[in-house]
Structure formats: structure tokens, C-alpha cells
């Protein structure tokens, strides 16, 4: 996956991620930590652990470091690669 992340994410998904405060670093830097997905809760919603400690715009905190992620890019990466 790595450097292919950006190429493999459809434009419609990139265009939907307009609120990303990290400038889509997850797609451009292989060492950028992705939130670890615990499970898919529903269409468009993942349960995650956030490695940054503070949730981003697309993550709503739940319990401790767990959150609900609605980031279009993170969901695409999970659904496409199971990462």
C-alpha cells in the first residue's frame, strides 16, 4: 500500500475530506500513524483508537482513547485494505 495510498483513493473520497486538519498526511507519509480500527459500526462510521491522543475533526471521542471516526479517507483505507 504505502506510496500507493494517494493514488488508490478515489477523487470523490478526497473531495469529501475537506475538513482534514492534517492535510491528508495519512496518504502522503507512510510513517504517519493511522487510527487503529476496532470495528465498523455502520456505513460511514468506524470505532477507532486514536494514536495522536487528541481526536481530529472527523473523530468524536467515546471512552478514553476510543472514538467514532467518520473520516471519508480513513473509511476508504479500512474498506479497501483492512488497515
PAZAKE-292612 format. One record per atom (N, C-alpha, C, CB): residue number from 0; residue in three letters; atom name; x, y, z negated. Coordinates in Angstrom, 3 decimals. Each point is the difference from the previous one (the first is absolute). Glycine has a CB too. Example, Ala and Ser with C-alpha at 12.3 -4.5 7.8 and 13.67 -1.06 7.14 Angstrom:
BEGIN
(rec 0,'ALA','N',(13.190,-5.690,-7.800)),
(rec 0,'ALA','CA',(-0.890,1.190,0.000)),
(rec 0,'ALA','C',(0.900,1.200,0.000)),
(rec 0,'ALA','CB',(-1.892,-1.173,-1.246)),
(rec 1,'SER','N',(1.542,2.223,1.966)),
(rec 1,'SER','CA',(0.820,1.190,-0.060)),
(rec 1,'SER','C',(-0.770,1.090,-0.730)),
(rec 1,'SER','CB',(1.184,-0.628,2.145)),
***
This chain:
BEGIN
(rec 0,'UNK','N',(0.849,-1.172,0.000)),
(rec 0,'UNK','CA',(-0.849,1.172,0.000)),
(rec 0,'UNK','C',(0.887,1.225,0.000)),
(rec 0,'UNK','CB',(-1.848,-1.221,-1.211)),
(rec 1,'UNK','N',(2.368,1.675,0.089)),
(rec 1,'UNK','CA',(0.977,1.070,-0.117)),
(rec 1,'UNK','C',(-0.208,1.155,0.948)),
(rec 1,'UNK','CB',(1.547,-1.698,-0.741)),
(rec 2,'UNK','N',(-0.616,1.902,1.667)),
(rec 2,'UNK','CA',(-0.060,1.132,0.913)),
(rec 2,'UNK','C',(-1.178,-0.098,0.961)),
(rec 2,'UNK','CB',(2.467,0.203,-0.182)),
(rec 3,'UNK','N',(-3.093,-1.350,0.251)),
(rec 3,'UNK','CA',(-1.170,-0.167,0.867)),
(rec 3,'UNK','C',(-1.274,0.543,-0.640)),
(rec 3,'UNK','CB',(1.086,-2.010,0.984)),
(rec 4,'UNK','N',(-1.033,2.332,-2.260)),
(rec 4,'UNK','CA',(-1.212,0.459,-0.691)),
(rec 4,'UNK','C',(-0.670,1.150,0.738)),
(rec 4,'UNK','CB',(1.004,-0.720,-2.163)),
(rec 5,'UNK','N',(-0.243,1.766,2.461)),
(rec 5,'UNK','CA',(-0.586,1.182,0.628)),
(rec 5,'UNK','C',(-0.555,-0.319,1.373)),
(rec 5,'UNK','CB',(1.584,1.430,-1.267)),
(rec 6,'UNK','N',(-0.857,-2.210,2.032)),
(rec 6,'UNK','CA',(-0.440,-0.334,1.347)),
(rec 6,'UNK','C',(-1.271,-0.842,-0.031)),
(rec 6,'UNK','CB',(2.375,0.103,0.783)),
(rec 7,'UNK','N',(-2.522,-0.952,-1.774)),
(rec 7,'UNK','CA',(-1.111,-0.940,-0.044)),
(rec 7,'UNK','C',(-1.279,0.545,-0.622)),
(rec 7,'UNK','CB',(1.694,-1.743,-0.120)),
(rec 8,'UNK','N',(-1.649,2.900,-0.488)),
(rec 8,'UNK','CA',(-1.203,0.566,-0.610)),
(rec 8,'UNK','C',(-0.738,0.803,1.062)),
(rec 8,'UNK','CB',(1.089,0.091,-2.302)),
(rec 9,'UNK','N',(-2.344,-0.427,2.559)),
(rec 9,'UNK','CA',(-0.761,0.694,1.042)),
(rec 9,'UNK','C',(-0.146,1.502,-0.285)),
(rec 9,'UNK','CB',(-1.234,-2.134,0.423)),
(rec 10,'UNK','N',(1.180,2.909,0.634)),
(rec 10,'UNK','CA',(-0.151,1.451,-0.125)),
(rec 10,'UNK','C',(-1.228,0.373,-0.818)),
(rec 10,'UNK','CB',(1.141,0.267,2.194)),
(rec 11,'UNK','N',(-2.229,-1.005,-2.029)),
(rec 11,'UNK','CA',(-1.233,0.321,-0.744)),
(rec 11,'UNK','C',(0.230,-0.071,-1.505)),
(rec 11,'UNK','CB',(-1.367,-0.888,1.905)),
(rec 12,'UNK','N',(2.247,-0.039,-2.351)),
(rec 12,'UNK','CA',(0.306,-0.135,-1.427)),
(rec 12,'UNK','C',(0.883,1.157,-0.451)),
(rec 12,'UNK','CB',(-0.189,-2.513,0.161)),
(rec 13,'UNK','N',(1.204,2.845,0.639)),
(rec 13,'UNK','CA',(0.879,1.124,-0.336)),
(rec 13,'UNK','C',(-0.798,1.303,-0.087)),
(rec 13,'UNK','CB',(1.927,-1.167,1.134)),
(rec 14,'UNK','N',(-2.845,1.347,-0.214)),
(rec 14,'UNK','CA',(-0.824,1.208,0.014)),
(rec 14,'UNK','C',(-0.935,0.072,-1.198)),
(rec 14,'UNK','CB',(0.128,-0.008,2.478)),
(rec 15,'UNK','N',(-0.485,-1.139,-3.033)),
(rec 15,'UNK','CA',(-0.884,-0.034,-1.168)),
(rec 15,'UNK','C',(0.750,0.296,-1.298)),
(rec 15,'UNK','CB',(-1.432,-1.653,1.198)),
(rec 16,'UNK','N',(2.758,1.617,-1.162)),
(rec 16,'UNK','CA',(0.813,0.192,-1.211)),
(rec 16,'UNK','C',(0.478,1.445,-0.140)),
(rec 16,'UNK','CB',(0.730,-2.387,0.160)),
(rec 17,'UNK','N',(-1.603,3.321,0.058)),
(rec 17,'UNK','CA',(0.375,1.423,-0.001)),
(rec 17,'UNK','C',(0.352,0.526,-1.387)),
(rec 17,'UNK','CB',(-1.479,0.300,1.959)),
(rec 18,'UNK','N',(1.073,-0.986,-3.015)),
(rec 18,'UNK','CA',(0.249,0.477,-1.360)),
(rec 18,'UNK','C',(1.295,-0.536,-0.604)),
(rec 18,'UNK','CB',(-2.447,0.157,-0.280)),
(rec 19,'UNK','N',(3.261,-0.869,1.058)),
(rec 19,'UNK','CA',(1.221,-0.615,-0.538)),
(rec 19,'UNK','C',(1.012,1.067,-0.405)),
(rec 19,'UNK','CB',(-0.386,-2.021,1.441)),
(rec 20,'UNK','N',(0.679,2.081,-2.736)),
(rec 20,'UNK','CA',(0.947,0.990,-0.507)),
(rec 20,'UNK','C',(1.451,-0.466,0.102)),
(rec 20,'UNK','CB',(-1.776,0.797,-1.540)),
(rec 21,'UNK','N',(1.971,-2.017,2.035)),
(rec 21,'UNK','CA',(1.345,-0.559,0.140)),
(rec 21,'UNK','C',(0.439,-0.061,1.467)),
(rec 21,'UNK','CB',(-0.386,-1.338,-2.085)),
(rec 22,'UNK','N',(-0.339,2.008,2.959)),
(rec 22,'UNK','CA',(0.322,0.071,1.431)),
(rec 22,'UNK','C',(0.203,-1.382,0.624)),
(rec 22,'UNK','CB',(1.048,2.222,-0.417)),
(rec 23,'UNK','N',(-1.892,-3.162,0.010)),
(rec 23,'UNK','CA',(0.026,-1.371,0.528)),
(rec 23,'UNK','C',(1.377,-0.661,-0.160)),
(rec 23,'UNK','CB',(-1.776,0.665,1.636)),
(rec 24,'UNK','N',(2.431,-0.391,-2.754)),
(rec 24,'UNK','CA',(1.325,-0.569,-0.270)),
(rec 24,'UNK','C',(-0.024,-1.523,-0.003)),
(rec 24,'UNK','CB',(0.553,2.030,-1.333)),
(rec 25,'UNK','N',(-1.671,-2.621,0.994)),
(rec 25,'UNK','CA',(-0.110,-1.464,-0.019)),
(rec 25,'UNK','C',(0.204,-0.605,1.382)),
(rec 25,'UNK','CB',(-1.563,0.187,-1.927)),
(rec 26,'UNK','N',(1.347,0.614,2.962)),
(rec 26,'UNK','CA',(0.172,-0.492,1.364)),
(rec 26,'UNK','C',(1.377,0.307,0.575)),
(rec 26,'UNK','CB',(-2.434,0.284,0.316)),
(rec 27,'UNK','N',(3.101,0.692,-0.882)),
(rec 27,'UNK','CA',(1.251,0.459,0.577)),
(rec 27,'UNK','C',(1.235,-0.479,-0.745)),
(rec 27,'UNK','CB',(-1.231,1.958,0.796)),
(rec 28,'UNK','N',(1.067,-2.416,-2.024)),
(rec 28,'UNK','CA',(1.140,-0.389,-0.828)),
(rec 28,'UNK','C',(-0.284,-1.367,-0.615)),
(rec 28,'UNK','CB',(0.565,2.431,-0.496)),
(rec 29,'UNK','N',(0.185,-3.436,0.934)),
(rec 29,'UNK','CA',(-0.219,-1.364,-0.494)),
(rec 29,'UNK','C',(0.189,-0.118,-1.508)),
(rec 29,'UNK','CB',(0.750,-0.840,2.208)),
(rec 30,'UNK','N',(0.048,1.725,-2.803)),
(rec 30,'UNK','CA',(0.252,-0.083,-1.436)),
(rec 30,'UNK','C',(-1.076,0.723,-0.812)),
(rec 30,'UNK','CB',(2.444,-0.141,0.490)),
(rec 31,'UNK','N',(-3.355,0.843,0.171)),
(rec 31,'UNK','CA',(-1.061,0.706,-0.719)),
(rec 31,'UNK','C',(-0.921,-1.026,-0.659)),
(rec 31,'UNK','CB',(0.115,1.960,1.621)),
(rec 32,'UNK','N',(-0.351,-1.830,-2.920)),
(rec 32,'UNK','CA',(-0.815,-1.007,-0.695)),
(rec 32,'UNK','C',(-1.483,0.097,0.350)),
(rec 32,'UNK','CB',(1.656,0.047,-1.852)),
(rec 33,'UNK','N',(-2.210,-1.154,2.258)),
(rec 33,'UNK','CA',(-1.433,-0.079,0.247)),
(rec 33,'UNK','C',(-0.710,-0.392,-1.290)),
(rec 33,'UNK','CB',(0.395,-0.621,2.422)),
(rec 34,'UNK','N',(-1.597,1.092,-2.594)),
(rec 34,'UNK','CA',(-0.804,-0.479,-1.116)),
(rec 34,'UNK','C',(-0.237,-1.494,0.200)),
(rec 34,'UNK','CB',(-1.118,2.277,-0.309)),
(rec 35,'UNK','N',(1.243,-3.038,-0.766)),
(rec 35,'UNK','CA',(-0.221,-1.440,0.096)),
(rec 35,'UNK','C',(-1.497,-0.280,-0.044)),
(rec 35,'UNK','CB',(2.233,-0.477,-1.096)),
(rec 36,'UNK','N',(-2.710,-0.237,2.090)),
(rec 36,'UNK','CA',(-1.422,-0.315,0.078)),
(rec 36,'UNK','C',(-0.306,-1.190,-0.894)),
(rec 36,'UNK','CB',(-0.119,0.899,2.353)),
(rec 37,'UNK','N',(-0.869,-0.720,-3.211)),
(rec 37,'UNK','CA',(-0.486,-1.076,-0.860)),
(rec 37,'UNK','C',(-1.069,-0.783,0.750)),
(rec 37,'UNK','CB',(0.509,1.343,-2.092)),
(rec 38,'UNK','N',(-1.430,-0.624,2.718)),
(rec 38,'UNK','CA',(-1.055,-0.647,0.776)),
(rec 38,'UNK','C',(-0.734,1.040,0.838)),
(rec 38,'UNK','CB',(-0.256,-1.786,-1.766)),
(rec 39,'UNK','N',(-0.466,1.287,2.730)),
(rec 39,'UNK','CA',(-0.887,0.848,0.789)),
(rec 39,'UNK','C',(-1.349,-0.035,-0.702)),
(rec 39,'UNK','CB',(1.244,-0.446,2.215)),
(rec 40,'UNK','N',(-1.743,1.591,-2.589)),
(rec 40,'UNK','CA',(-1.255,0.080,-0.751)),
(rec 40,'UNK','C',(-1.200,0.031,0.939)),
(rec 40,'UNK','CB',(1.192,1.209,-1.840)),
(rec 41,'UNK','N',(-1.043,-0.409,2.892)),
(rec 41,'UNK','CA',(-1.071,0.154,0.988)),
(rec 41,'UNK','C',(0.642,0.563,1.262)),
(rec 41,'UNK','CB',(-1.809,0.380,-1.792)),
(rec 42,'UNK','N',(1.037,-0.254,2.834)),
(rec 42,'UNK','CA',(0.523,0.609,1.217)),
(rec 42,'UNK','C',(0.473,1.411,-0.328)),
(rec 42,'UNK','CB',(-1.548,-1.393,1.460)),
(rec 43,'UNK','N',(2.823,1.655,-1.203)),
(rec 43,'UNK','CA',(0.545,1.326,-0.239)),
(rec 43,'UNK','C',(0.420,0.293,-1.424)),
(rec 43,'UNK','CB',(-1.397,0.696,1.827)),
(rec 44,'UNK','N',(1.452,-1.721,-2.699)),
(rec 44,'UNK','CA',(0.399,0.219,-1.393)),
(rec 44,'UNK','C',(0.890,-1.148,-0.467)),
(rec 44,'UNK','CB',(-2.136,1.281,-0.452)),
(rec 45,'UNK','N',(3.328,-0.921,-0.062)),
(rec 45,'UNK','CA',(0.919,-0.988,-0.556)),
(rec 45,'UNK','C',(0.202,0.273,-1.485)),
(rec 45,'UNK','CB',(1.153,-0.253,2.235)),
(rec 46,'UNK','N',(-0.973,-0.800,-3.011)),
(rec 46,'UNK','CA',(0.453,0.146,-1.382)),
(rec 46,'UNK','C',(1.513,-0.099,0.054)),
(rec 46,'UNK','CB',(-2.149,-0.998,-1.024)),
(rec 47,'UNK','N',(2.861,1.980,0.435)),
(rec 47,'UNK','CA',(1.452,0.063,0.123)),
(rec 47,'UNK','C',(0.675,0.338,-1.322)),
(rec 47,'UNK','CB',(-0.288,0.684,2.367)),
(rec 48,'UNK','N',(1.602,-0.941,-2.401)),
(rec 48,'UNK','CA',(0.902,0.535,-1.023)),
(rec 48,'UNK','C',(0.856,1.028,0.714)),
(rec 48,'UNK','CB',(0.029,-2.164,-1.407)),
(rec 49,'UNK','N',(0.081,3.350,0.861)),
(rec 49,'UNK','CA',(0.740,1.070,0.662)),
(rec 49,'UNK','C',(1.429,0.076,-0.534)),
(rec 49,'UNK','CB',(-2.144,1.271,0.339)),
(rec 50,'UNK','N',(3.163,-1.472,0.513)),
(rec 50,'UNK','CA',(1.384,0.027,-0.465)),
(rec 50,'UNK','C',(0.508,1.391,-0.364)),
(rec 50,'UNK','CB',(0.375,-1.973,1.410)),
(rec 51,'UNK','N',(-1.000,3.007,-0.901)),
(rec 51,'UNK','CA',(0.453,1.349,-0.289)),
(rec 51,'UNK','C',(-0.416,0.460,-1.391)),
(rec 51,'UNK','CB',(-0.117,0.495,2.428)),
(rec 52,'UNK','N',(-0.786,-1.203,-3.053)),
(rec 52,'UNK','CA',(-0.464,0.377,-1.327)),
(rec 52,'UNK','C',(-1.185,0.950,0.042)),
(rec 52,'UNK','CB',(2.305,-0.322,-0.815)),
(rec 53,'UNK','N',(-2.271,1.305,1.670)),
(rec 53,'UNK','CA',(-1.108,0.940,0.125)),
(rec 53,'UNK','C',(-0.757,-0.303,1.279)),
(rec 53,'UNK','CB',(1.260,1.771,-1.290)),
(rec 54,'UNK','N',(-2.560,-1.849,1.207)),
(rec 54,'UNK','CA',(-0.771,-0.306,1.197)),
(rec 54,'UNK','C',(0.100,1.098,1.049)),
(rec 54,'UNK','CB',(-1.546,-1.325,-1.413)),
(rec 55,'UNK','N',(1.418,0.941,2.673)),
(rec 55,'UNK','CA',(-0.011,0.967,1.087)),
(rec 55,'UNK','C',(-1.441,0.412,0.284)),
(rec 55,'UNK','CB',(2.112,-0.996,0.988)),
(rec 56,'UNK','N',(-2.284,1.805,0.021)),
(rec 56,'UNK','CA',(-1.326,0.493,0.373)),
(rec 56,'UNK','C',(-0.991,-1.131,0.254)),
(rec 56,'UNK','CB',(1.093,2.003,0.977)),
(rec 57,'UNK','N',(-0.608,-3.090,-0.416)),
(rec 57,'UNK','CA',(-0.878,-1.098,0.386)),
(rec 57,'UNK','C',(-0.202,-1.038,-1.101)),
(rec 57,'UNK','CB',(0.750,0.366,2.319)),
(rec 58,'UNK','N',(-0.099,-0.179,-3.465)),
(rec 58,'UNK','CA',(-0.108,-0.982,-1.081)),
(rec 58,'UNK','C',(-0.756,0.602,-1.182)),
(rec 58,'UNK','CB',(2.159,-1.085,0.738)),
(rec 59,'UNK','N',(-3.163,0.387,-1.170)),
(rec 59,'UNK','CA',(-0.742,0.409,-1.179)),
(rec 59,'UNK','C',(0.402,-0.912,-1.148)),
(rec 59,'UNK','CB',(-1.942,0.864,1.397)),
(rec 60,'UNK','N',(2.460,-0.309,-2.499)),
(rec 60,'UNK','CA',(0.441,-0.838,-1.114)),
(rec 60,'UNK','C',(-1.156,-0.802,-0.583)),
(rec 60,'UNK','CB',(1.796,1.659,-0.506)),
(rec 61,'UNK','N',(-1.458,-2.847,0.041)),
(rec 61,'UNK','CA',(-0.999,-0.855,-0.652)),
(rec 61,'UNK','C',(0.474,-0.279,-1.424)),
(rec 61,'UNK','CB',(-0.696,-1.065,2.223)),
(rec 62,'UNK','N',(1.583,0.094,-2.388)),
(rec 62,'UNK','CA',(0.512,-0.373,-1.314)),
(rec 62,'UNK','C',(1.518,-0.015,0.073)),
(rec 62,'UNK','CB',(-2.075,-1.374,-0.533)),
(rec 63,'UNK','N',(2.733,2.105,-0.353)),
(rec 63,'UNK','CA',(1.475,0.088,-0.047)),
(rec 63,'UNK','C',(0.546,0.338,1.379)),
(rec 63,'UNK','CB',(0.076,-1.672,-1.889)),
(rec 64,'UNK','N',(0.753,0.808,2.469)),
(rec 64,'UNK','CA',(0.592,0.290,1.303)),
(rec 64,'UNK','C',(-0.840,-0.542,1.155)),
(rec 64,'UNK','CB',(2.238,-0.035,-1.083)),
(rec 65,'UNK','N',(-3.392,-0.517,0.792)),
(rec 65,'UNK','CA',(-0.865,-0.511,1.051)),
(rec 65,'UNK','C',(-0.864,1.123,0.562)),
(rec 65,'UNK','CB',(-0.015,-2.267,-1.091)),
(rec 66,'UNK','N',(-0.326,2.122,2.372)),
(rec 66,'UNK','CA',(-0.856,0.994,0.618)),
(rec 66,'UNK','C',(-0.787,-0.575,1.151)),
(rec 66,'UNK','CB',(1.601,1.742,-0.680)),
(rec 67,'UNK','N',(-2.460,-0.918,1.236)),
(rec 67,'UNK','CA',(-0.778,-0.355,1.171)),
(rec 67,'UNK','C',(0.520,0.838,1.160)),
(rec 67,'UNK','CB',(-2.055,-0.612,-1.395)),
(rec 68,'UNK','N',(2.583,-0.038,2.413)),
(rec 68,'UNK','CA',(0.622,0.684,1.131)),
(rec 68,'UNK','C',(-0.941,0.018,1.191)),
(rec 68,'UNK','CB',(2.266,-0.691,-0.810)),
(rec 69,'UNK','N',(-2.413,1.875,1.394)),
(rec 69,'UNK','CA',(-0.809,0.147,1.204)),
(rec 69,'UNK','C',(0.829,0.583,1.147)),
(rec 69,'UNK','CB',(-2.048,0.306,-1.428)),
(rec 70,'UNK','N',(3.378,-0.407,1.319)),
(rec 70,'UNK','CA',(0.883,0.523,1.040)),
(rec 70,'UNK','C',(-0.157,-0.810,1.281)),
(rec 70,'UNK','CB',(1.625,0.791,-1.752)),
(rec 71,'UNK','N',(-1.970,-0.140,2.851)),
(rec 71,'UNK','CA',(-0.199,-0.735,1.252)),
(rec 71,'UNK','C',(1.262,-0.739,0.461)),
(rec 71,'UNK','CB',(-1.716,1.694,0.628)),
(rec 72,'UNK','N',(2.892,-1.094,-0.853)),
(rec 72,'UNK','CA',(1.251,-0.636,0.424)),
(rec 72,'UNK','C',(0.319,-1.201,-0.879)),
(rec 72,'UNK','CB',(0.841,2.210,0.837)),
(rec 73,'UNK','N',(-0.994,-2.053,-2.162)),
(rec 73,'UNK','CA',(0.295,-1.127,-0.903)),
(rec 73,'UNK','C',(-0.946,-1.167,0.279)),
(rec 73,'UNK','CB',(0.828,1.608,-1.763)),
(rec 74,'UNK','N',(-2.066,-1.322,2.029)),
(rec 74,'UNK','CA',(-0.978,-1.050,0.313)),
(rec 74,'UNK','C',(0.378,-0.692,1.299)),
(rec 74,'UNK','CB',(-1.808,1.281,-1.198)),
(rec 75,'UNK','N',(2.206,-0.518,2.198)),
(rec 75,'UNK','CA',(0.420,-0.592,1.278)),
(rec 75,'UNK','C',(1.212,-0.906,-0.188)),
(rec 75,'UNK','CB',(-0.888,2.008,1.211)),
(rec 76,'UNK','N',(1.890,-1.558,-1.966)),
(rec 76,'UNK','CA',(1.188,-0.827,-0.240)),
(rec 76,'UNK','C',(-0.368,-1.288,-0.729)),
(rec 76,'UNK','CB',(1.413,2.072,-0.082)),
(rec 77,'UNK','N',(-2.326,-1.970,-0.880)),
(rec 77,'UNK','CA',(-0.421,-1.198,-0.730)),
(rec 77,'UNK','C',(-0.763,-0.959,0.918)),
(rec 77,'UNK','CB',(-0.113,1.348,-2.127)),
(rec 78,'UNK','N',(-0.822,-0.824,2.877)),
(rec 78,'UNK','CA',(-0.827,-0.857,0.855)),
(rec 78,'UNK','C',(0.816,-0.607,1.148)),
(rec 78,'UNK','CB',(-1.998,1.409,-0.583)),
(rec 79,'UNK','N',(2.963,-0.668,1.093)),
(rec 79,'UNK','CA',(0.788,-0.472,1.133)),
(rec 79,'UNK','C',(1.108,-0.955,-0.417)),
(rec 79,'UNK','CB',(-0.514,2.127,1.153)),
(rec 80,'UNK','N',(1.220,-1.786,-2.263)),
(rec 80,'UNK','CA',(1.195,-0.765,-0.390)),
(rec 80,'UNK','C',(-0.106,-0.709,-1.354)),
(rec 80,'UNK','CB',(1.283,1.625,1.323)),
(rec 81,'UNK','N',(-2.366,-1.345,-2.064)),
(rec 81,'UNK','CA',(-0.170,-0.556,-1.348)),
(rec 81,'UNK','C',(1.117,0.423,-0.945)),
(rec 81,'UNK','CB',(-1.179,-1.938,1.011)),
(rec 82,'UNK','N',(1.648,3.175,-0.846)),
(rec 82,'UNK','CA',(1.008,0.559,-0.917)),
(rec 82,'UNK','C',(-0.629,1.066,-0.844)),
(rec 82,'UNK','CB',(1.836,-0.494,1.610)),
***
